[in-house]
Amino acid sequence: MANALPVGAILKSGWAAFAKAPFLFIGFTLLGGALNLGSQFIQDQASKSIQDGSGLGLAWILIFLLGFSLNIVASLWLNIGLFRGAWRALGGEKPIFKDFVNWHGKLITRLFMMTLFLVAVNMVVLAIAFLAGGLLSLIRLELLFIPLVIAVFTMIYLAVTQMFHVPLVVARGDKPMLAFKEGRRSVDPQFWPVLGFGILMILIGLTGLLLCGVGILVAAPVIVCCLVAAYQHLFDSEDQTGFLINLSKG
């Protein structure tokens, strides 16, 4: 088991990594955010046209699916780019523009599969909770909430133990099931410190959103830098997939 998570030192390391190239971190976050907003706008317009019964119904459905796909790809690309920049900065290097924007199709696909896996796991938890709640409600209505409360705590547990799924998939090349098991194995022994760290990351993100939304351009990359620093403490700091060494790979 790794040593206890030194939250203070990790925050300091995360901020120091961000400070190595703040304008690149902020600029890339802005670029990724703009792509997400653009794809969301496409989805909203298509959805509105479908609901209004406008002509070219099938075309609007395809446009909606296009916007949805762009949103997913942009989010994954943003995550990988910020992760790569944070990893280099934590390694003592100053990230460059190419570190952020370089395209890695295999890594994006791998991370997408992990995301689908986690969504599926959470959906199964909810399905079991609703089914169990429905059956218990036949006995007594108040019993309906017991499985739902259990499901909420289970999903919190999953969120904490899978907090490092991005580096596990990207830096170690783990497949979804292995990454899921490794997350549980490494986080379980110090679940509460990692939970506290996760809550702190959420508070940093909320603070960024409250600052007219602009603060998230700083908060998001700082959070990624801190997550990578925590991952390197709990797991290792080795790039086992080589995606940092060869930027043309993938």
TORKOL-4160 file (C-alpha; in steps of 0.2 Angstrom, whole numbers, padded with zeros to 4 digits, m for minus):
250
<pt num="1" X="0000" Y="0000" Z="0000"/>
<pt num="2" X="0006" Y="0017" Z="m0004"/>
<pt num="3" X="0010" Y="0030" Z="0009"/>
<pt num="4" X="m0005" Y="0041" Z="0015"/>
<pt num="5" X="m0010" Y="0053" Z="0002"/>
<pt num="6" X="m0001" Y="0070" Z="0006"/>
<pt num="7" X="m0015" Y="0082" Z="0000"/>
<pt num="8" X="m0006" Y="0098" Z="0005"/>
<pt num="9" X="0010" Y="0092" Z="m0005"/>
<pt num="10" X="m0001" Y="0086" Z="m0020"/>
<pt num="11" X="m0010" Y="0103" Z="m0021"/>
<pt num="12" X="0007" Y="0112" Z="m0021"/>
<pt num="13" X="0014" Y="0101" Z="m0034"/>
<pt num="14" X="m0002" Y="0103" Z="m0045"/>
<pt num="15" X="m0001" Y="0121" Z="m0044"/>
<pt num="16" X="0018" Y="0122" Z="m0048"/>
<pt num="17" X="0015" Y="0111" Z="m0063"/>
<pt num="18" X="0001" Y="0123" Z="m0069"/>
<pt num="19" X="0012" Y="0137" Z="m0066"/>
<pt num="20" X="0025" Y="0130" Z="m0078"/>
<pt num="21" X="0014" Y="0135" Z="m0093"/>
<pt num="22" X="m0002" Y="0144" Z="m0087"/>
<pt num="23" X="m0006" Y="0152" Z="m0103"/>
<pt num="24" X="m0005" Y="0135" Z="m0113"/>
<pt num="25" X="m0016" Y="0126" Z="m0100"/>
<pt num="26" X="m0029" Y="0140" Z="m0100"/>
<pt num="27" X="m0028" Y="0142" Z="m0119"/>
<pt num="28" X="m0030" Y="0124" Z="m0122"/>
<pt num="29" X="m0045" Y="0123" Z="m0109"/>
<pt num="30" X="m0053" Y="0137" Z="m0118"/>
<pt num="31" X="m0051" Y="0129" Z="m0135"/>
<pt num="32" X="m0058" Y="0112" Z="m0128"/>
<pt num="33" X="m0072" Y="0122" Z="m0120"/>
<pt num="34" X="m0076" Y="0131" Z="m0136"/>
<pt num="35" X="m0077" Y="0115" Z="m0145"/>
<pt num="36" X="m0089" Y="0108" Z="m0132"/>
<pt num="37" X="m0100" Y="0123" Z="m0132"/>
<pt num="38" X="m0100" Y="0123" Z="m0151"/>
<pt num="39" X="m0105" Y="0104" Z="m0152"/>
<pt num="40" X="m0118" Y="0107" Z="m0138"/>
<pt num="41" X="m0126" Y="0122" Z="m0149"/>
<pt num="42" X="m0127" Y="0110" Z="m0163"/>
<pt num="43" X="m0136" Y="0097" Z="m0152"/>
<pt num="44" X="m0148" Y="0110" Z="m0145"/>
<pt num="45" X="m0153" Y="0117" Z="m0162"/>
<pt num="46" X="m0156" Y="0100" Z="m0169"/>
<pt num="47" X="m0166" Y="0095" Z="m0154"/>
<pt num="48" X="m0177" Y="0110" Z="m0155"/>
<pt num="49" X="m0180" Y="0107" Z="m0173"/>
<pt num="50" X="m0185" Y="0089" Z="m0170"/>
<pt num="51" X="m0197" Y="0094" Z="m0156"/>
<pt num="52" X="m0204" Y="0108" Z="m0167"/>
<pt num="53" X="m0208" Y="0096" Z="m0181"/>
<pt num="54" X="m0197" Y="0105" Z="m0193"/>
<pt num="55" X="m0194" Y="0098" Z="m0211"/>
<pt num="56" X="m0180" Y="0086" Z="m0214"/>
<pt num="57" X="m0183" Y="0076" Z="m0198"/>
<pt num="58" X="m0170" Y="0063" Z="m0202"/>
<pt num="59" X="m0157" Y="0076" Z="m0207"/>
<pt num="60" X="m0159" Y="0084" Z="m0190"/>
<pt num="61" X="m0157" Y="0068" Z="m0181"/>
<pt num="62" X="m0141" Y="0065" Z="m0190"/>
<pt num="63" X="m0135" Y="0083" Z="m0186"/>
<pt num="64" X="m0139" Y="0080" Z="m0167"/>
<pt num="65" X="m0129" Y="0063" Z="m0168"/>
<pt num="66" X="m0115" Y="0073" Z="m0176"/>
<pt num="67" X="m0115" Y="0086" Z="m0162"/>
<pt num="68" X="m0116" Y="0073" Z="m0149"/>
<pt num="69" X="m0101" Y="0063" Z="m0156"/>
<pt num="70" X="m0091" Y="0079" Z="m0158"/>
<pt num="71" X="m0095" Y="0083" Z="m0140"/>
<pt num="72" X="m0088" Y="0066" Z="m0134"/>
<pt num="73" X="m0073" Y="0067" Z="m0145"/>
<pt num="74" X="m0069" Y="0085" Z="m0139"/>
<pt num="75" X="m0071" Y="0080" Z="m0121"/>
<pt num="76" X="m0059" Y="0065" Z="m0122"/>
<pt num="77" X="m0046" Y="0075" Z="m0133"/>
<pt num="78" X="m0047" Y="0089" Z="m0119"/>
<pt num="79" X="m0044" Y="0077" Z="m0105"/>
<pt num="80" X="m0030" Y="0068" Z="m0114"/>
<pt num="81" X="m0021" Y="0085" Z="m0119"/>
<pt num="82" X="m0022" Y="0092" Z="m0101"/>
<pt num="83" X="m0016" Y="0075" Z="m0094"/>
<pt num="84" X="m0001" Y="0075" Z="m0106"/>
<pt num="85" X="0003" Y="0093" Z="m0101"/>
<pt num="86" X="0001" Y="0090" Z="m0083"/>
<pt num="87" X="0012" Y="0074" Z="m0084"/>
<pt num="88" X="0026" Y="0083" Z="m0093"/>
<pt num="89" X="0025" Y="0098" Z="m0081"/>
<pt num="90" X="0026" Y="0087" Z="m0065"/>
<pt num="91" X="0041" Y="0078" Z="m0073"/>
<pt num="92" X="0050" Y="0095" Z="m0073"/>
<pt num="93" X="0048" Y="0099" Z="m0091"/>
<pt num="94" X="0039" Y="0114" Z="m0098"/>
<pt num="95" X="0024" Y="0108" Z="m0109"/>
<pt num="96" X="0024" Y="0114" Z="m0127"/>
<pt num="97" X="0008" Y="0117" Z="m0138"/>
<pt num="98" X="0010" Y="0101" Z="m0147"/>
<pt num="99" X="0009" Y="0091" Z="m0130"/>
<pt num="100" X="m0009" Y="0097" Z="m0128"/>
<pt num="101" X="m0016" Y="0097" Z="m0146"/>
<pt num="102" X="m0008" Y="0081" Z="m0153"/>
<pt num="103" X="m0021" Y="0068" Z="m0158"/>
<pt num="104" X="m0020" Y="0051" Z="m0151"/>
<pt num="105" X="m0034" Y="0040" Z="m0159"/>
<pt num="106" X="m0030" Y="0024" Z="m0150"/>
<pt num="107" X="m0029" Y="0033" Z="m0133"/>
<pt num="108" X="m0046" Y="0042" Z="m0136"/>
<pt num="109" X="m0054" Y="0025" Z="m0141"/>
<pt num="110" X="m0047" Y="0017" Z="m0126"/>
<pt num="111" X="m0053" Y="0031" Z="m0114"/>
<pt num="112" X="m0070" Y="0031" Z="m0123"/>
<pt num="113" X="m0072" Y="0012" Z="m0119"/>
<pt num="114" X="m0067" Y="0015" Z="m0101"/>
<pt num="115" X="m0080" Y="0029" Z="m0100"/>
<pt num="116" X="m0094" Y="0017" Z="m0107"/>
<pt num="117" X="m0089" Y="0004" Z="m0095"/>
<pt num="118" X="m0091" Y="0016" Z="m0080"/>
<pt num="119" X="m0107" Y="0022" Z="m0087"/>
<pt num="120" X="m0113" Y="0004" Z="m0089"/>
<pt num="121" X="m0108" Y="m0001" Z="m0071"/>
<pt num="122" X="m0117" Y="0014" Z="m0064"/>
<pt num="123" X="m0133" Y="0010" Z="m0074"/>
<pt num="124" X="m0132" Y="m0008" Z="m0067"/>
<pt num="125" X="m0132" Y="m0001" Z="m0050"/>
<pt num="126" X="m0146" Y="0010" Z="m0053"/>
<pt num="127" X="m0156" Y="m0003" Z="m0061"/>
<pt num="128" X="m0154" Y="m0015" Z="m0047"/>
<pt num="129" X="m0159" Y="m0002" Z="m0034"/>
<pt num="130" X="m0175" Y="0003" Z="m0043"/>
<pt num="131" X="m0179" Y="m0016" Z="m0045"/>
<pt num="132" X="m0176" Y="m0019" Z="m0027"/>
<pt num="133" X="m0185" Y="m0004" Z="m0022"/>
<pt num="134" X="m0200" Y="m0008" Z="m0032"/>
<pt num="135" X="m0201" Y="m0026" Z="m0024"/>
<pt num="136" X="m0198" Y="m0019" Z="m0007"/>
<pt num="137" X="m0212" Y="m0006" Z="m0009"/>
<pt num="138" X="m0224" Y="m0020" Z="m0011"/>
<pt num="139" X="m0220" Y="m0025" Z="0007"/>
<pt num="140" X="m0220" Y="m0007" Z="0014"/>
<pt num="141" X="m0219" Y="0009" Z="0004"/>
<pt num="142" X="m0205" Y="0017" Z="0015"/>
<pt num="143" X="m0194" Y="0002" Z="0011"/>
<pt num="144" X="m0193" Y="0009" Z="m0007"/>
<pt num="145" X="m0179" Y="0021" Z="m0002"/>
<pt num="146" X="m0167" Y="0009" Z="0006"/>
<pt num="147" X="m0160" Y="0002" Z="m0010"/>
<pt num="148" X="m0159" Y="0020" Z="m0018"/>
<pt num="149" X="m0149" Y="0026" Z="m0003"/>
<pt num="150" X="m0137" Y="0011" Z="m0005"/>
<pt num="151" X="m0136" Y="0015" Z="m0023"/>
<pt num="152" X="m0131" Y="0033" Z="m0020"/>
<pt num="153" X="m0117" Y="0027" Z="m0008"/>
<pt num="154" X="m0112" Y="0014" Z="m0020"/>
<pt num="155" X="m0110" Y="0027" Z="m0034"/>
<pt num="156" X="m0100" Y="0038" Z="m0023"/>
<pt num="157" X="m0089" Y="0024" Z="m0019"/>
<pt num="158" X="m0087" Y="0020" Z="m0038"/>
<pt num="159" X="m0083" Y="0039" Z="m0041"/>
<pt num="160" X="m0069" Y="0039" Z="m0028"/>
<pt num="161" X="m0061" Y="0022" Z="m0033"/>
<pt num="162" X="m0062" Y="0027" Z="m0051"/>
<pt num="163" X="m0055" Y="0044" Z="m0049"/>
<pt num="164" X="m0039" Y="0039" Z="m0058"/>
<pt num="165" X="m0046" Y="0030" Z="m0073"/>
<pt num="166" X="m0039" Y="0042" Z="m0085"/>
<pt num="167" X="m0021" Y="0040" Z="m0081"/>
<pt num="168" X="m0023" Y="0021" Z="m0078"/>
<pt num="169" X="m0030" Y="0019" Z="m0096"/>
<pt num="170" X="m0019" Y="0032" Z="m0104"/>
<pt num="171" X="m0002" Y="0030" Z="m0095"/>
<pt num="172" X="m0003" Y="0012" Z="m0091"/>
<pt num="173" X="m0013" Y="0006" Z="m0105"/>
<pt num="174" X="m0025" Y="m0004" Z="m0094"/>
<pt num="175" X="m0041" Y="m0011" Z="m0102"/>
<pt num="176" X="m0057" Y="m0006" Z="m0093"/>
<pt num="177" X="m0059" Y="m0021" Z="m0082"/>
<pt num="178" X="m0041" Y="m0020" Z="m0076"/>
<pt num="179" X="m0042" Y="m0001" Z="m0073"/>
<pt num="180" X="m0057" Y="m0004" Z="m0063"/>
<pt num="181" X="m0049" Y="m0017" Z="m0052"/>
<pt num="182" X="m0033" Y="m0007" Z="m0050"/>
<pt num="183" X="m0043" Y="0008" Z="m0045"/>
<pt num="184" X="m0052" Y="m0001" Z="m0031"/>
<pt num="185" X="m0036" Y="m0010" Z="m0026"/>
<pt num="186" X="m0026" Y="0005" Z="m0024"/>
<pt num="187" X="m0039" Y="0017" Z="m0017"/>
<pt num="188" X="m0048" Y="0005" Z="m0005"/>
<pt num="189" X="m0034" Y="0005" Z="0008"/>
<pt num="190" X="m0035" Y="0024" Z="0010"/>
<pt num="191" X="m0053" Y="0028" Z="0004"/>
<pt num="192" X="m0057" Y="0042" Z="0016"/>
<pt num="193" X="m0041" Y="0053" Z="0012"/>
<pt num="194" X="m0045" Y="0050" Z="m0007"/>
<pt num="195" X="m0063" Y="0055" Z="m0004"/>
<pt num="196" X="m0057" Y="0071" Z="0005"/>
<pt num="197" X="m0046" Y="0075" Z="m0009"/>
<pt num="198" X="m0060" Y="0072" Z="m0022"/>
<pt num="199" X="m0071" Y="0084" Z="m0012"/>
<pt num="200" X="m0058" Y="0097" Z="m0012"/>
<pt num="201" X="m0056" Y="0095" Z="m0031"/>
<pt num="202" X="m0075" Y="0098" Z="m0033"/>
<pt num="203" X="m0074" Y="0113" Z="m0022"/>
<pt num="204" X="m0060" Y="0120" Z="m0033"/>
<pt num="205" X="m0070" Y="0117" Z="m0048"/>
<pt num="206" X="m0086" Y="0125" Z="m0041"/>
<pt num="207" X="m0075" Y="0140" Z="m0035"/>
<pt num="208" X="m0070" Y="0142" Z="m0053"/>
<pt num="209" X="m0088" Y="0141" Z="m0060"/>
<pt num="210" X="m0093" Y="0154" Z="m0047"/>
<pt num="211" X="m0080" Y="0167" Z="m0053"/>
<pt num="212" X="m0091" Y="0171" Z="m0068"/>
<pt num="213" X="m0087" Y="0154" Z="m0076"/>
<pt num="214" X="m0070" Y="0161" Z="m0081"/>
<pt num="215" X="m0061" Y="0154" Z="m0066"/>
<pt num="216" X="m0065" Y="0137" Z="m0073"/>
<pt num="217" X="m0051" Y="0140" Z="m0086"/>
<pt num="218" X="m0039" Y="0140" Z="m0072"/>
<pt num="219" X="m0048" Y="0128" Z="m0060"/>
<pt num="220" X="m0049" Y="0114" Z="m0073"/>
<pt num="221" X="m0031" Y="0112" Z="m0078"/>
<pt num="222" X="m0026" Y="0114" Z="m0059"/>
<pt num="223" X="m0038" Y="0100" Z="m0055"/>
<pt num="224" X="m0030" Y="0089" Z="m0068"/>
<pt num="225" X="m0012" Y="0093" Z="m0062"/>
<pt num="226" X="m0017" Y="0088" Z="m0045"/>
<pt num="227" X="m0026" Y="0072" Z="m0050"/>
<pt num="228" X="m0010" Y="0067" Z="m0060"/>
<pt num="229" X="0001" Y="0071" Z="m0045"/>
<pt num="230" X="m0010" Y="0061" Z="m0034"/>
<pt num="231" X="m0010" Y="0046" Z="m0046"/>
<pt num="232" X="0009" Y="0047" Z="m0047"/>
<pt num="233" X="0009" Y="0045" Z="m0028"/>
<pt num="234" X="m0003" Y="0031" Z="m0027"/>
<pt num="235" X="0002" Y="0021" Z="m0042"/>
<pt num="236" X="0018" Y="0026" Z="m0051"/>
<pt num="237" X="0026" Y="0040" Z="m0062"/>
<pt num="238" X="0031" Y="0029" Z="m0077"/>
<pt num="239" X="0023" Y="0031" Z="m0094"/>
<pt num="240" X="0021" Y="0013" Z="m0099"/>
<pt num="241" X="0012" Y="0017" Z="m0115"/>
<pt num="242" X="0026" Y="0029" Z="m0122"/>
<pt num="243" X="0013" Y="0042" Z="m0127"/>
<pt num="244" X="0024" Y="0055" Z="m0120"/>
<pt num="245" X="0039" Y="0050" Z="m0129"/>
<pt num="246" X="0033" Y="0048" Z="m0146"/>
<pt num="247" X="0019" Y="0062" Z="m0150"/>
<pt num="248" X="0016" Y="0055" Z="m0167"/>
<pt num="249" X="0011" Y="0038" Z="m0160"/>
<pt num="250" X="m0007" Y="0033" Z="m0160"/>
